[in-house]
Amino acid sequence: MPEHMICVAAIAGAFGVHGDVRLKSFTADPSALEAYAPLVTQDNAQSFTVHLTGRTKNALTGRLSGVTSKEQADALKGVKLFVPRDRLPACPMMSFITPIWKACRSLTVAVKIGAML
């Protein structure tokens, strides 16, 4: 999977008999999964739009495009769903962390060069 692809959810299994699925969201706002569509599988073989229909104790419930039966939903159990990083909102911490990381990296390079002299 390319670095620019971010895992935003995993399919936890079927929910009901009409092809609905249980989704474990890895996003700050779980209900935002719909806005990030289409979601793709790790091998990029399948692509889904998501329509969230509710919540269970530990997951969201929803419908994935093209999944119309319990058997299809069961077959997707454990599949991770990805989106390109640029489709996600900007991370406010990155504006703080990036300069620190660059400074640490520069310091490491300077120490290595100093050791070589």
Buried (B, 14 or more C-beta within 10 A) or exposed (E): EEEEBBBBBBBBBBBEEEBBBBBBBBBEEBEBBEEBBEBBBEEEEBBBBBEBEEBEEEBBBBBBBEBEEBEBBEEBEEBBBBBEEEBBEEEEEEEEEEEEEEEEEEEEEEEEEEEEE
